[in-house]
């Protein structure tokens, strides 16, 4: 048995033993219990339709609704190229933390919380040179 992109049950048994594999299989299955649909986003870089067909098969096997959407790589390209405008990205400097904003932005970057807790900023990104920040404000996003 196999759950989509997740490892096959036999692979889990081989790697972790029977008892652990059974537990892992149950836990991995829980990841999907609250879903009822699978959306495939076609970005135009697919070599053929095999990935879409795989997604369709998985949706059918799970009894889920399948949806195909047209998409682009625009957001990914901006991320990789450091074009982090405030409309699409939340840039979190080292030592800052992500906090709820309780408005339409949903979250905002705030100074100090992560640094005070002694955490490293795993969600941190360095600020692009062309994005000056105002006092108490994360670069690239108004707080």
Biotite code that builds the C-alpha atoms (Angstrom):
import biotite.structure as struc

atoms = struc.array([
    struc.Atom([0.000, 0.000, 0.000], chain_id="A", res_id=1, res_name="UNK", atom_name="CA", element="C"),
    struc.Atom([1.015, 3.564, -0.666], chain_id="A", res_id=2, res_name="UNK", atom_name="CA", element="C"),
    struc.Atom([-0.521, 6.940, 0.186], chain_id="A", res_id=3, res_name="UNK", atom_name="CA", element="C"),
    struc.Atom([0.266, 9.178, -2.751], chain_id="A", res_id=4, res_name="UNK", atom_name="CA", element="C"),
    struc.Atom([3.682, 10.766, -2.343], chain_id="A", res_id=5, res_name="UNK", atom_name="CA", element="C"),
    struc.Atom([4.136, 9.272, 1.130], chain_id="A", res_id=6, res_name="UNK", atom_name="CA", element="C"),
    struc.Atom([6.374, 6.227, 1.567], chain_id="A", res_id=7, res_name="UNK", atom_name="CA", element="C"),
    struc.Atom([4.945, 2.767, 0.945], chain_id="A", res_id=8, res_name="UNK", atom_name="CA", element="C"),
    struc.Atom([3.979, 0.763, 4.026], chain_id="A", res_id=9, res_name="UNK", atom_name="CA", element="C"),
    struc.Atom([6.589, -1.902, 3.159], chain_id="A", res_id=10, res_name="UNK", atom_name="CA", element="C"),
    struc.Atom([9.296, 0.768, 3.092], chain_id="A", res_id=11, res_name="UNK", atom_name="CA", element="C"),
    struc.Atom([8.285, 1.906, 6.572], chain_id="A", res_id=12, res_name="UNK", atom_name="CA", element="C"),
    struc.Atom([8.388, -1.690, 7.878], chain_id="A", res_id=13, res_name="UNK", atom_name="CA", element="C"),
    struc.Atom([11.835, -2.213, 6.386], chain_id="A", res_id=14, res_name="UNK", atom_name="CA", element="C"),
    struc.Atom([13.191, 1.030, 7.803], chain_id="A", res_id=15, res_name="UNK", atom_name="CA", element="C"),
    struc.Atom([11.462, 1.206, 11.222], chain_id="A", res_id=16, res_name="UNK", atom_name="CA", element="C"),
    struc.Atom([10.144, -2.264, 12.044], chain_id="A", res_id=17, res_name="UNK", atom_name="CA", element="C"),
    struc.Atom([6.566, -3.555, 12.063], chain_id="A", res_id=18, res_name="UNK", atom_name="CA", element="C"),
    struc.Atom([5.213, -1.839, 15.201], chain_id="A", res_id=19, res_name="UNK", atom_name="CA", element="C"),
    struc.Atom([6.708, 1.545, 14.384], chain_id="A", res_id=20, res_name="UNK", atom_name="CA", element="C"),
    struc.Atom([5.611, 1.263, 10.748], chain_id="A", res_id=21, res_name="UNK", atom_name="CA", element="C"),
    struc.Atom([2.023, 0.602, 11.792], chain_id="A", res_id=22, res_name="UNK", atom_name="CA", element="C"),
    struc.Atom([2.034, 3.658, 14.067], chain_id="A", res_id=23, res_name="UNK", atom_name="CA", element="C"),
    struc.Atom([3.642, 5.864, 11.396], chain_id="A", res_id=24, res_name="UNK", atom_name="CA", element="C"),
    struc.Atom([1.172, 4.668, 8.761], chain_id="A", res_id=25, res_name="UNK", atom_name="CA", element="C"),
    struc.Atom([-1.758, 5.581, 11.010], chain_id="A", res_id=26, res_name="UNK", atom_name="CA", element="C"),
    struc.Atom([-0.291, 8.997, 11.770], chain_id="A", res_id=27, res_name="UNK", atom_name="CA", element="C"),
    struc.Atom([0.466, 9.738, 8.129], chain_id="A", res_id=28, res_name="UNK", atom_name="CA", element="C"),
    struc.Atom([-3.091, 8.741, 7.235], chain_id="A", res_id=29, res_name="UNK", atom_name="CA", element="C"),
    struc.Atom([-4.423, 11.268, 9.748], chain_id="A", res_id=30, res_name="UNK", atom_name="CA", element="C"),
    struc.Atom([-2.866, 14.056, 7.695], chain_id="A", res_id=31, res_name="UNK", atom_name="CA", element="C"),
    struc.Atom([-5.562, 13.540, 5.075], chain_id="A", res_id=32, res_name="UNK", atom_name="CA", element="C"),
    struc.Atom([-8.659, 12.976, 7.178], chain_id="A", res_id=33, res_name="UNK", atom_name="CA", element="C"),
    struc.Atom([-9.886, 16.591, 6.991], chain_id="A", res_id=34, res_name="UNK", atom_name="CA", element="C"),
    struc.Atom([-9.501, 16.981, 3.232], chain_id="A", res_id=35, res_name="UNK", atom_name="CA", element="C"),
    struc.Atom([-11.997, 16.291, 0.493], chain_id="A", res_id=36, res_name="UNK", atom_name="CA", element="C"),
    struc.Atom([-10.313, 17.628, -2.598], chain_id="A", res_id=37, res_name="UNK", atom_name="CA", element="C"),
    struc.Atom([-7.060, 17.701, -4.517], chain_id="A", res_id=38, res_name="UNK", atom_name="CA", element="C"),
    struc.Atom([-6.078, 20.685, -6.641], chain_id="A", res_id=39, res_name="UNK", atom_name="CA", element="C"),
    struc.Atom([-3.467, 20.364, -9.369], chain_id="A", res_id=40, res_name="UNK", atom_name="CA", element="C"),
    struc.Atom([-1.869, 23.665, -10.387], chain_id="A", res_id=41, res_name="UNK", atom_name="CA", element="C"),
    struc.Atom([-0.558, 23.630, -13.957], chain_id="A", res_id=42, res_name="UNK", atom_name="CA", element="C"),
    struc.Atom([2.294, 26.118, -14.263], chain_id="A", res_id=43, res_name="UNK", atom_name="CA", element="C"),
    struc.Atom([3.317, 25.464, -17.851], chain_id="A", res_id=44, res_name="UNK", atom_name="CA", element="C"),
    struc.Atom([6.639, 23.798, -17.027], chain_id="A", res_id=45, res_name="UNK", atom_name="CA", element="C"),
    struc.Atom([5.286, 20.248, -16.875], chain_id="A", res_id=46, res_name="UNK", atom_name="CA", element="C"),
    struc.Atom([7.058, 17.887, -19.316], chain_id="A", res_id=47, res_name="UNK", atom_name="CA", element="C"),
    struc.Atom([3.765, 16.102, -20.088], chain_id="A", res_id=48, res_name="UNK", atom_name="CA", element="C"),
    struc.Atom([0.498, 15.252, -18.344], chain_id="A", res_id=49, res_name="UNK", atom_name="CA", element="C"),
    struc.Atom([1.824, 12.444, -16.092], chain_id="A", res_id=50, res_name="UNK", atom_name="CA", element="C"),
    struc.Atom([1.777, 14.562, -12.898], chain_id="A", res_id=51, res_name="UNK", atom_name="CA", element="C"),
    struc.Atom([-1.766, 15.710, -13.539], chain_id="A", res_id=52, res_name="UNK", atom_name="CA", element="C"),
    struc.Atom([-2.815, 12.119, -14.237], chain_id="A", res_id=53, res_name="UNK", atom_name="CA", element="C"),
    struc.Atom([-1.176, 10.958, -10.994], chain_id="A", res_id=54, res_name="UNK", atom_name="CA", element="C"),
    struc.Atom([-3.050, 13.667, -9.089], chain_id="A", res_id=55, res_name="UNK", atom_name="CA", element="C"),
    struc.Atom([-6.321, 12.613, -10.736], chain_id="A", res_id=56, res_name="UNK", atom_name="CA", element="C"),
    struc.Atom([-5.706, 8.952, -9.781], chain_id="A", res_id=57, res_name="UNK", atom_name="CA", element="C"),
    struc.Atom([-4.926, 9.865, -6.174], chain_id="A", res_id=58, res_name="UNK", atom_name="CA", element="C"),
    struc.Atom([-8.053, 12.002, -5.896], chain_id="A", res_id=59, res_name="UNK", atom_name="CA", element="C"),
    struc.Atom([-10.138, 9.165, -7.312], chain_id="A", res_id=60, res_name="UNK", atom_name="CA", element="C"),
    struc.Atom([-8.562, 6.570, -4.970], chain_id="A", res_id=61, res_name="UNK", atom_name="CA", element="C"),
    struc.Atom([-9.315, 8.786, -1.985], chain_id="A", res_id=62, res_name="UNK", atom_name="CA", element="C"),
    struc.Atom([-12.820, 9.647, -3.164], chain_id="A", res_id=63, res_name="UNK", atom_name="CA", element="C"),
    struc.Atom([-11.894, 13.316, -3.371], chain_id="A", res_id=64, res_name="UNK", atom_name="CA", element="C"),
    struc.Atom([-12.968, 16.048, -5.761], chain_id="A", res_id=65, res_name="UNK", atom_name="CA", element="C"),
    struc.Atom([-10.280, 16.869, -8.349], chain_id="A", res_id=66, res_name="UNK", atom_name="CA", element="C"),
    struc.Atom([-9.715, 20.405, -9.582], chain_id="A", res_id=67, res_name="UNK", atom_name="CA", element="C"),
    struc.Atom([-7.202, 21.703, -12.126], chain_id="A", res_id=68, res_name="UNK", atom_name="CA", element="C"),
    struc.Atom([-6.099, 25.334, -11.963], chain_id="A", res_id=69, res_name="UNK", atom_name="CA", element="C"),
    struc.Atom([-3.858, 27.347, -14.239], chain_id="A", res_id=70, res_name="UNK", atom_name="CA", element="C"),
    struc.Atom([-0.961, 28.930, -12.379], chain_id="A", res_id=71, res_name="UNK", atom_name="CA", element="C"),
    struc.Atom([2.377, 30.632, -12.881], chain_id="A", res_id=72, res_name="UNK", atom_name="CA", element="C"),
    struc.Atom([5.798, 30.544, -11.277], chain_id="A", res_id=73, res_name="UNK", atom_name="CA", element="C"),
    struc.Atom([5.663, 34.304, -10.654], chain_id="A", res_id=74, res_name="UNK", atom_name="CA", element="C"),
    struc.Atom([5.591, 34.109, -6.837], chain_id="A", res_id=75, res_name="UNK", atom_name="CA", element="C"),
    struc.Atom([8.335, 31.481, -6.689], chain_id="A", res_id=76, res_name="UNK", atom_name="CA", element="C"),
    struc.Atom([10.537, 33.495, -9.070], chain_id="A", res_id=77, res_name="UNK", atom_name="CA", element="C"),
    struc.Atom([10.077, 36.640, -6.957], chain_id="A", res_id=78, res_name="UNK", atom_name="CA", element="C"),
    struc.Atom([10.985, 34.674, -3.816], chain_id="A", res_id=79, res_name="UNK", atom_name="CA", element="C"),
    struc.Atom([14.151, 33.240, -5.355], chain_id="A", res_id=80, res_name="UNK", atom_name="CA", element="C"),
    struc.Atom([15.192, 36.555, -6.888], chain_id="A", res_id=81, res_name="UNK", atom_name="CA", element="C"),
    struc.Atom([14.727, 38.526, -3.653], chain_id="A", res_id=82, res_name="UNK", atom_name="CA", element="C"),
    struc.Atom([11.909, 40.673, -5.047], chain_id="A", res_id=83, res_name="UNK", atom_name="CA", element="C"),
    struc.Atom([10.012, 40.697, -1.742], chain_id="A", res_id=84, res_name="UNK", atom_name="CA", element="C"),
    struc.Atom([7.391, 43.401, -2.122], chain_id="A", res_id=85, res_name="UNK", atom_name="CA", element="C"),
    struc.Atom([5.098, 44.075, 0.823], chain_id="A", res_id=86, res_name="UNK", atom_name="CA", element="C"),
    struc.Atom([1.972, 43.005, -1.043], chain_id="A", res_id=87, res_name="UNK", atom_name="CA", element="C"),
    struc.Atom([3.138, 39.396, -1.464], chain_id="A", res_id=88, res_name="UNK", atom_name="CA", element="C"),
    struc.Atom([5.779, 38.722, 1.212], chain_id="A", res_id=89, res_name="UNK", atom_name="CA", element="C"),
    struc.Atom([6.374, 39.108, 4.913], chain_id="A", res_id=90, res_name="UNK", atom_name="CA", element="C"),
    struc.Atom([10.106, 39.588, 5.454], chain_id="A", res_id=91, res_name="UNK", atom_name="CA", element="C"),
    struc.Atom([11.146, 38.691, 8.999], chain_id="A", res_id=92, res_name="UNK", atom_name="CA", element="C"),
    struc.Atom([14.586, 40.003, 10.036], chain_id="A", res_id=93, res_name="UNK", atom_name="CA", element="C"),
    struc.Atom([16.803, 37.923, 12.344], chain_id="A", res_id=94, res_name="UNK", atom_name="CA", element="C"),
    struc.Atom([15.654, 38.288, 15.944], chain_id="A", res_id=95, res_name="UNK", atom_name="CA", element="C"),
    struc.Atom([12.134, 39.354, 14.993], chain_id="A", res_id=96, res_name="UNK", atom_name="CA", element="C"),
    struc.Atom([9.045, 37.177, 15.285], chain_id="A", res_id=97, res_name="UNK", atom_name="CA", element="C"),
    struc.Atom([5.781, 36.688, 13.462], chain_id="A", res_id=98, res_name="UNK", atom_name="CA", element="C"),
    struc.Atom([2.772, 37.877, 15.439], chain_id="A", res_id=99, res_name="UNK", atom_name="CA", element="C"),
    struc.Atom([-0.953, 38.058, 14.652], chain_id="A", res_id=100, res_name="UNK", atom_name="CA", element="C"),
    struc.Atom([-1.966, 41.470, 13.328], chain_id="A", res_id=101, res_name="UNK", atom_name="CA", element="C"),
    struc.Atom([-5.729, 41.096, 13.866], chain_id="A", res_id=102, res_name="UNK", atom_name="CA", element="C"),
    struc.Atom([-6.446, 42.865, 10.594], chain_id="A", res_id=103, res_name="UNK", atom_name="CA", element="C"),
    struc.Atom([-6.564, 42.001, 6.899], chain_id="A", res_id=104, res_name="UNK", atom_name="CA", element="C"),
    struc.Atom([-2.802, 41.335, 6.840], chain_id="A", res_id=105, res_name="UNK", atom_name="CA", element="C"),
    struc.Atom([-3.301, 38.405, 9.280], chain_id="A", res_id=106, res_name="UNK", atom_name="CA", element="C"),
    struc.Atom([0.312, 38.425, 10.520], chain_id="A", res_id=107, res_name="UNK", atom_name="CA", element="C"),
    struc.Atom([3.111, 40.960, 10.951], chain_id="A", res_id=108, res_name="UNK", atom_name="CA", element="C"),
    struc.Atom([6.784, 40.966, 11.925], chain_id="A", res_id=109, res_name="UNK", atom_name="CA", element="C"),
    struc.Atom([7.646, 42.426, 15.314], chain_id="A", res_id=110, res_name="UNK", atom_name="CA", element="C"),
    struc.Atom([11.064, 43.090, 16.867], chain_id="A", res_id=111, res_name="UNK", atom_name="CA", element="C"),
    struc.Atom([12.371, 41.266, 19.895], chain_id="A", res_id=112, res_name="UNK", atom_name="CA", element="C"),
    struc.Atom([10.127, 38.316, 20.693], chain_id="A", res_id=113, res_name="UNK", atom_name="CA", element="C"),
    struc.Atom([12.238, 35.585, 19.075], chain_id="A", res_id=114, res_name="UNK", atom_name="CA", element="C"),
    struc.Atom([15.488, 37.125, 20.310], chain_id="A", res_id=115, res_name="UNK", atom_name="CA", element="C"),
    struc.Atom([14.135, 37.438, 23.869], chain_id="A", res_id=116, res_name="UNK", atom_name="CA", element="C"),
    struc.Atom([13.137, 33.778, 23.864], chain_id="A", res_id=117, res_name="UNK", atom_name="CA", element="C"),
    struc.Atom([16.621, 32.815, 22.657], chain_id="A", res_id=118, res_name="UNK", atom_name="CA", element="C"),
    struc.Atom([15.220, 31.338, 19.461], chain_id="A", res_id=119, res_name="UNK", atom_name="CA", element="C"),
    struc.Atom([16.886, 31.413, 16.102], chain_id="A", res_id=120, res_name="UNK", atom_name="CA", element="C"),
    struc.Atom([14.832, 32.896, 13.313], chain_id="A", res_id=121, res_name="UNK", atom_name="CA", element="C"),
    struc.Atom([14.117, 29.813, 11.237], chain_id="A", res_id=122, res_name="UNK", atom_name="CA", element="C"),
    struc.Atom([11.421, 31.824, 9.471], chain_id="A", res_id=123, res_name="UNK", atom_name="CA", element="C"),
    struc.Atom([13.798, 34.755, 9.130], chain_id="A", res_id=124, res_name="UNK", atom_name="CA", element="C"),
    struc.Atom([15.059, 36.178, 5.912], chain_id="A", res_id=125, res_name="UNK", atom_name="CA", element="C"),
    struc.Atom([17.615, 38.880, 5.382], chain_id="A", res_id=126, res_name="UNK", atom_name="CA", element="C"),
    struc.Atom([16.294, 42.216, 4.203], chain_id="A", res_id=127, res_name="UNK", atom_name="CA", element="C"),
    struc.Atom([16.852, 43.190, 0.575], chain_id="A", res_id=128, res_name="UNK", atom_name="CA", element="C"),
    struc.Atom([19.162, 46.211, 0.334], chain_id="A", res_id=129, res_name="UNK", atom_name="CA", element="C"),
    struc.Atom([16.468, 48.264, -1.417], chain_id="A", res_id=130, res_name="UNK", atom_name="CA", element="C"),
    struc.Atom([13.836, 47.765, 1.347], chain_id="A", res_id=131, res_name="UNK", atom_name="CA", element="C"),
    struc.Atom([14.471, 50.247, 4.156], chain_id="A", res_id=132, res_name="UNK", atom_name="CA", element="C"),
    struc.Atom([12.424, 49.628, 7.293], chain_id="A", res_id=133, res_name="UNK", atom_name="CA", element="C"),
    struc.Atom([10.789, 52.242, 9.453], chain_id="A", res_id=134, res_name="UNK", atom_name="CA", element="C"),
    struc.Atom([11.407, 52.199, 13.200], chain_id="A", res_id=135, res_name="UNK", atom_name="CA", element="C"),
    struc.Atom([9.635, 49.182, 14.713], chain_id="A", res_id=136, res_name="UNK", atom_name="CA", element="C"),
    struc.Atom([8.475, 47.911, 11.344], chain_id="A", res_id=137, res_name="UNK", atom_name="CA", element="C"),
    struc.Atom([9.559, 44.849, 9.418], chain_id="A", res_id=138, res_name="UNK", atom_name="CA", element="C"),
    struc.Atom([11.148, 45.605, 6.068], chain_id="A", res_id=139, res_name="UNK", atom_name="CA", element="C"),
    struc.Atom([8.856, 44.875, 3.178], chain_id="A", res_id=140, res_name="UNK", atom_name="CA", element="C"),
    struc.Atom([5.633, 44.895, 5.230], chain_id="A", res_id=141, res_name="UNK", atom_name="CA", element="C"),
    struc.Atom([3.801, 47.637, 7.085], chain_id="A", res_id=142, res_name="UNK", atom_name="CA", element="C"),
    struc.Atom([2.793, 46.746, 10.630], chain_id="A", res_id=143, res_name="UNK", atom_name="CA", element="C"),
])
